[in-house]
Amino acid sequence: MDFSVSEEVRTLLDSVRQFRERELMPLEREFLMEGRLDLAKRFAAEEKGRKSGFWALDVPEEDGGQGLGQLQMAMVHEVLFQHPAMFEFGGSPEPVLRHCHGELRDRYYHGVIRGERRSCYAFTEPDTGSDFARIRTTAVRDGDGWVINGTKMFISHADRADFVILFATTDPSLGASGVGCFLVDMDTPGFEVSRPIPTMGDDWEPNELSFNDCRIPLDSHVGDQDNGFGLADEQLTHGRLKIAAFQLGIARRCIDIAVDWAKRRVTWGKPIAARQGVQFMLADCETELEAARMLVYRAAWMADMGEPIRNEAFIAKLYATEMAQRVTDRTLQVLGGLGYSRELPIQSFYRQVRVWRIGHGTSEIHRWMIARNMLGSAAKD
Ligand SMILES: Cc1cc2nc3c(=O)[nH]c(=O)nc-3n(C[C@H](O)[C@H](O)[C@H](O)COP(=O)(O)OP(=O)(O)OC[C@H]3O[C@@H](n4cnc5c(N)ncnc54)[C@H](O)[C@@H]3O)c2cc1C
């Protein structure tokens, strides 16, 4: 495994760091106090990123992107996610969209790269989350189109999307083999964002989506008609690696804040940094962050080598998200009352990281999948 960083990537990471300090950090106080970043300001920062050359970073060069690999992207995310607004650069289509052909490819895949369109994706339903193969939203062939009916839950960023990457069943009797992936424009009659769902996370309000006899053209499905499960799996694997990389930035920032505070905060005549109880908390944080980084880098490096990373992504996300939960908790403790206050980002990170033990597959489902890879058919209940 080779995690060495070229001079070019070192320069890129320095520029991302400067961007974070210059464009995002001035927005941090407002974010912490309001619990959200005004959408116009978020988009303005994204546009500034684009002007600074941070656009379509992981898109192949032949498609107009910058061709960064997964390892380099993990390093970029580690830098960016030291800010609590969970900011990402734009122009990167969801992996599913790479499978679009013809007009669909230009409209959606290249539309995202050109910055004309934004997507959200919808697997989860009121009755189906982890058990994705049992989704009930239906796509029924009807003449020259498909008719969609059903409800989707917890769909992030639907409020700012131009289209939804929708997973629906074309034949419920086939389970996972009867799931299709469809692209639906947000203004399609019969489709609405029916309600926001407030959560404990800052600036993270997913939505419920309703489809009532929503008619879409026949060629709106991505790839083969019933290969939605495979596409979802690819999408989720990619997402798991990305989420795992986010945790590295979050943990780094929290540890840096706690180390700085431990040296300055004096109790009984000594900085708390001199107390072993505090030292041990910090040492555990640093050790676990390093361990998580190795898992993330390894999975990312394997992806760059063209190797399958389904299991490695499960392992990296499981460990990194649980590491981030422990690190945000311990570092908040080191800060005492200040850690709990909105003056500092640790409390925001603390609440934010909780979702990543749920979304893109819960920790329990991750453990189940990892065990299945270890135990084979003996793991079947
Ligand atoms: C803020 C937020 C944003 C989200 N964004 C999106 C989005 O953009 N798009 C989207 O499609 N979804 C999204 N989700 C949904 C998310 O992916 C689901 O919540 C997640 O997959 C878990 O499904 P569930 O909530 O139905 O939990 P359930 O599947 O009902 O699970 C409940 C509990 O049971 C456990 N459990 C279930 N089955 C098993 C088993 N076989 N063995 C052991 N334990 C089990 C789970 O681990 C969990 O602890 C989002 C959720 C949140 C909170």
The ligand as an SDF file (V2000), in Angstrom:
LIG
                    3D

 53 58  0  0  0  0  0  0  0  0999 V2000
  -30.5390   12.7300    8.8450 C   0  0  0  0  0  0  0  0  0  0  0  0
  -30.8350   11.5470    7.9690 C   0  0  0  0  0  0  0  0  0  0  0  0
  -30.5930   11.6390    6.5980 C   0  0  0  0  0  0  0  0  0  0  0  0
  -30.9130   10.5560    5.7650 C   0  0  0  0  0  0  0  0  0  0  0  0
  -30.7470   10.7030    4.4150 N   0  0  0  0  0  0  0  0  0  0  0  0
  -31.1970    9.7120    3.5750 C   0  0  0  0  0  0  0  0  0  0  0  0
  -31.1900    9.9120    2.1570 C   0  0  0  0  0  0  0  0  0  0  0  0
  -30.7310   10.9410    1.6400 O   0  0  0  0  0  0  0  0  0  0  0  0
  -31.6990    8.9240    1.3710 N   0  0  0  0  0  0  0  0  0  0  0  0
  -32.2180    7.7540    1.8780 C   0  0  0  0  0  0  0  0  0  0  0  0
  -32.6570    6.9200    1.1180 O   0  0  0  0  0  0  0  0  0  0  0  0
  -32.2320    7.5530    3.2340 N   0  0  0  0  0  0  0  0  0  0  0  0
  -31.7460    8.4970    4.0830 C   0  0  0  0  0  0  0  0  0  0  0  0
  -31.7780    8.3080    5.4550 N   0  0  0  0  0  0  0  0  0  0  0  0
  -32.3440    7.0650    5.9890 C   0  0  0  0  0  0  0  0  0  0  0  0
  -31.3120    6.1050    6.5450 C   0  0  0  0  0  0  0  0  0  0  0  0
  -30.5500    5.5560    5.4990 O   0  0  0  0  0  0  0  0  0  0  0  0
  -32.0830    5.0260    7.3470 C   0  0  0  0  0  0  0  0  0  0  0  0
  -32.5770    5.6720    8.5180 O   0  0  0  0  0  0  0  0  0  0  0  0
  -31.2040    3.8460    7.6940 C   0  0  0  0  0  0  0  0  0  0  0  0
  -30.9320    3.0720    6.5450 O   0  0  0  0  0  0  0  0  0  0  0  0
  -31.8310    2.9350    8.7630 C   0  0  0  0  0  0  0  0  0  0  0  0
  -33.1190    2.5740    8.4080 O   0  0  0  0  0  0  0  0  0  0  0  0
  -34.3250    2.7760    9.4610 P   0  0  0  0  0  0  0  0  0  0  0  0
  -34.2520    4.1610    9.9900 O   0  0  0  0  0  0  0  0  0  0  0  0
  -35.5700    2.3580    8.7690 O   0  0  0  0  0  0  0  0  0  0  0  0
  -34.0000    1.7970   10.6350 O   0  0  0  0  0  0  0  0  0  0  0  0
  -34.4510    0.2490   10.7440 P   0  0  0  0  0  0  0  0  0  0  0  0
  -34.0380   -0.4870    9.5390 O   0  0  0  0  0  0  0  0  0  0  0  0
  -35.9000    0.2120   11.1190 O   0  0  0  0  0  0  0  0  0  0  0  0
  -33.5770   -0.2270   11.9710 O   0  0  0  0  0  0  0  0  0  0  0  0
  -33.9310    0.0900   13.3220 C   0  0  0  0  0  0  0  0  0  0  0  0
  -32.9150   -0.5710   14.2380 C   0  0  0  0  0  0  0  0  0  0  0  0
  -32.9380   -1.9960   14.0800 O   0  0  0  0  0  0  0  0  0  0  0  0
  -31.6310   -2.4770   13.7520 C   0  0  0  0  0  0  0  0  0  0  0  0
  -31.7800   -3.5950   12.8200 N   0  0  0  0  0  0  0  0  0  0  0  0
  -32.5810   -3.6660   11.7290 C   0  0  0  0  0  0  0  0  0  0  0  0
  -32.4430   -4.8540   11.1280 N   0  0  0  0  0  0  0  0  0  0  0  0
  -31.5030   -5.5350   11.8240 C   0  0  0  0  0  0  0  0  0  0  0  0
  -30.8950   -6.8200   11.6950 C   0  0  0  0  0  0  0  0  0  0  0  0
  -31.2200   -7.6440   10.6970 N   0  0  0  0  0  0  0  0  0  0  0  0
  -29.9760   -7.1960   12.6120 N   0  0  0  0  0  0  0  0  0  0  0  0
  -29.6270   -6.3580   13.6200 C   0  0  0  0  0  0  0  0  0  0  0  0
  -30.1580   -5.1330   13.7910 N   0  0  0  0  0  0  0  0  0  0  0  0
  -31.0860   -4.7350   12.9230 C   0  0  0  0  0  0  0  0  0  0  0  0
  -30.9370   -1.2920   13.1010 C   0  0  0  0  0  0  0  0  0  0  0  0
  -29.5210   -1.4220   13.1630 O   0  0  0  0  0  0  0  0  0  0  0  0
  -31.4620   -0.1500   13.9440 C   0  0  0  0  0  0  0  0  0  0  0  0
  -30.7350   -0.0800   15.1290 O   0  0  0  0  0  0  0  0  0  0  0  0
  -31.4330    9.3550    6.3110 C   0  0  0  0  0  0  0  0  0  0  0  0
  -31.6370    9.2560    7.7000 C   0  0  0  0  0  0  0  0  0  0  0  0
  -31.3500   10.3320    8.5190 C   0  0  0  0  0  0  0  0  0  0  0  0
  -31.6130   10.2130    9.9880 C   0  0  0  0  0  0  0  0  0  0  0  0
  1  2  1  0
  2  3  1  0
  2 52  2  0
  3  4  2  0
  4  5  1  0
  4 50  1  0
  5  6  2  0
  6  7  1  0
  6 13  1  0
  7  8  2  0
  7  9  1  0
  9 10  1  0
 10 11  2  0
 10 12  1  0
 12 13  2  0
 13 14  1  0
 14 15  1  0
 14 50  1  0
 15 16  1  0
 16 17  1  0
 16 18  1  0
 18 19  1  0
 18 20  1  0
 20 21  1  0
 20 22  1  0
 22 23  1  0
 23 24  1  0
 24 25  2  0
 24 26  1  0
 24 27  1  0
 27 28  1  0
 28 29  2  0
 28 30  1  0
 28 31  1  0
 31 32  1  0
 32 33  1  0
 33 34  1  0
 33 48  1  0
 34 35  1  0
 35 36  1  0
 35 46  1  0
 36 37  1  0
 36 45  1  0
 37 38  2  0
 38 39  1  0
 39 40  1  0
 39 45  2  0
 40 41  1  0
 40 42  2  0
 42 43  1  0
 43 44  2  0
 44 45  1  0
 46 47  1  0
 46 48  1  0
 48 49  1  0
 50 51  2  0
 51 52  1  0
 52 53  1  0
M  END
$$$$
